[in-house]
Amino acid sequence: MVFNWGQEKNYVKITSIGTKSSFRGQGLAHKLIETMIDDMKREGMRDFRGETRVTKYPMQKVFSDFNFRCVETFKEYYDNTMEDALRYNLNI
Ligand SMILES: CC(C)(COP(=O)(O)OP(=O)(O)OC[C@H]1O[C@@H](n2cnc3c(N)ncnc32)[C@H](O)[C@@H]1OP(=O)(O)O)[C@@H](O)C(=O)NCCC(=O)NCCS
């Protein structure tokens, strides 16, 4: 899910994305983030936020490749698994 709070809050947030398993590892998530950053720059938006589960290492790798900072951990954030959530920020 991607939220564009451009008009109201001036940030974009990515909370859950998925690449079909047979297409993973081909750079598609990187491409999505790159495109979003380009769009945000064009629109003059600077605040990019992300959230993912503590066990989702590929997504954490994607965030870290774009220099997102992990700014917060929400303990037992998800109802179904009681997993922690990591919150990321990128100032564009
Ligand atoms: C997270 C997800 C969307 C990434 O999509 P993708 O198109 O495969 O992503 P990319 O190919 O652009 O990049 C994935 C990176 O993770 C790395 N990676 C794969 N498995 C990894 C692991 N176990 N630990 C760390 N990094 C890992 C890959 O090497 C790649 O990095 P690289 O390009 O520097 O080599 C995909 O794995 C997915 O759909 N996962 C299931 C759902 C999910 O976890 N969604 C995230 C919730 S926000």
The ligand as an SDF file (V2000), in Angstrom:
LIG
                    3D

 48 50  0  0  0  0  0  0  0  0999 V2000
   10.1550   -7.1140   -0.1870 C   0  0  0  0  0  0  0  0  0  0  0  0
    9.8600   -7.3570   -1.6650 C   0  0  0  0  0  0  0  0  0  0  0  0
    8.6700   -6.4910   -2.0780 C   0  0  0  0  0  0  0  0  0  0  0  0
   11.1160   -6.9450   -2.4670 C   0  0  0  0  0  0  0  0  0  0  0  0
   10.7730   -7.0220   -3.8380 O   0  0  0  0  0  0  0  0  0  0  0  0
   11.8520   -7.3330   -4.9860 P   0  0  0  0  0  0  0  0  0  0  0  0
   11.2510   -6.8590   -6.2600 O   0  0  0  0  0  0  0  0  0  0  0  0
   12.3000   -8.7460   -4.9200 O   0  0  0  0  0  0  0  0  0  0  0  0
   13.0450   -6.3830   -4.5160 O   0  0  0  0  0  0  0  0  0  0  0  0
   14.4400   -6.0540   -5.2290 P   0  0  0  0  0  0  0  0  0  0  0  0
   14.7870   -7.1490   -6.1790 O   0  0  0  0  0  0  0  0  0  0  0  0
   14.3830   -4.6510   -5.7570 O   0  0  0  0  0  0  0  0  0  0  0  0
   15.4510   -6.0340   -3.9810 O   0  0  0  0  0  0  0  0  0  0  0  0
   15.4170   -7.0280   -2.9850 C   0  0  0  0  0  0  0  0  0  0  0  0
   16.7420   -7.0050   -2.2350 C   0  0  0  0  0  0  0  0  0  0  0  0
   16.6520   -7.8640   -1.0870 O   0  0  0  0  0  0  0  0  0  0  0  0
   17.8210   -8.6640   -1.0490 C   0  0  0  0  0  0  0  0  0  0  0  0
   17.4980   -9.8680   -0.2900 N   0  0  0  0  0  0  0  0  0  0  0  0
   16.8460  -10.9760   -0.7010 C   0  0  0  0  0  0  0  0  0  0  0  0
   16.7340  -11.8370    0.3360 N   0  0  0  0  0  0  0  0  0  0  0  0
   17.3220  -11.2450    1.4060 C   0  0  0  0  0  0  0  0  0  0  0  0
   17.5150  -11.6180    2.7690 C   0  0  0  0  0  0  0  0  0  0  0  0
   17.0870  -12.7810    3.2530 N   0  0  0  0  0  0  0  0  0  0  0  0
   18.1640  -10.7570    3.5960 N   0  0  0  0  0  0  0  0  0  0  0  0
   18.6000   -9.5750    3.1280 C   0  0  0  0  0  0  0  0  0  0  0  0
   18.4370   -9.1500    1.8600 N   0  0  0  0  0  0  0  0  0  0  0  0
   17.8030   -9.9840    1.0050 C   0  0  0  0  0  0  0  0  0  0  0  0
   18.1500   -8.8970   -2.5060 C   0  0  0  0  0  0  0  0  0  0  0  0
   19.4920   -9.3180   -2.6660 O   0  0  0  0  0  0  0  0  0  0  0  0
   17.8970   -7.4980   -3.0790 C   0  0  0  0  0  0  0  0  0  0  0  0
   18.9600   -6.6230   -2.8260 O   0  0  0  0  0  0  0  0  0  0  0  0
   20.0520   -6.2860   -3.9950 P   0  0  0  0  0  0  0  0  0  0  0  0
   19.2900   -5.7800   -5.1700 O   0  0  0  0  0  0  0  0  0  0  0  0
   20.9140   -5.2390   -3.3870 O   0  0  0  0  0  0  0  0  0  0  0  0
   20.7430   -7.5800   -4.2560 O   0  0  0  0  0  0  0  0  0  0  0  0
    9.5900   -8.8610   -1.9400 C   0  0  0  0  0  0  0  0  0  0  0  0
   10.6380   -9.6270   -1.3730 O   0  0  0  0  0  0  0  0  0  0  0  0
    8.2550   -9.3600   -1.3900 C   0  0  0  0  0  0  0  0  0  0  0  0
    7.2150   -9.2270   -2.0360 O   0  0  0  0  0  0  0  0  0  0  0  0
    8.2740   -9.9280   -0.1750 N   0  0  0  0  0  0  0  0  0  0  0  0
    7.0680  -10.4430    0.4770 C   0  0  0  0  0  0  0  0  0  0  0  0
    6.1850   -9.3260    0.9600 C   0  0  0  0  0  0  0  0  0  0  0  0
    6.9590   -8.3230    1.8020 C   0  0  0  0  0  0  0  0  0  0  0  0
    7.7960   -8.6810    2.6210 O   0  0  0  0  0  0  0  0  0  0  0  0
    6.6500   -7.0410    1.5940 N   0  0  0  0  0  0  0  0  0  0  0  0
    7.2890   -5.9700    2.3150 C   0  0  0  0  0  0  0  0  0  0  0  0
    6.2900   -5.3410    3.2350 C   0  0  0  0  0  0  0  0  0  0  0  0
    6.4570   -3.5750    3.2460 S   0  0  0  0  0  0  0  0  0  0  0  0
  1  2  1  0
  2  3  1  0
  2  4  1  0
  2 36  1  0
  4  5  1  0
  5  6  1  0
  6  7  2  0
  6  8  1  0
  6  9  1  0
  9 10  1  0
 10 11  2  0
 10 12  1  0
 10 13  1  0
 13 14  1  0
 14 15  1  0
 15 16  1  0
 15 30  1  0
 16 17  1  0
 17 18  1  0
 17 28  1  0
 18 19  1  0
 18 27  1  0
 19 20  2  0
 20 21  1  0
 21 22  1  0
 21 27  2  0
 22 23  1  0
 22 24  2  0
 24 25  1  0
 25 26  2  0
 26 27  1  0
 28 29  1  0
 28 30  1  0
 30 31  1  0
 31 32  1  0
 32 33  2  0
 32 34  1  0
 32 35  1  0
 36 37  1  0
 36 38  1  0
 38 39  2  0
 38 40  1  0
 40 41  1  0
 41 42  1  0
 42 43  1  0
 43 44  2  0
 43 45  1  0
 45 46  1  0
 46 47  1  0
 47 48  1  0
M  END
$$$$
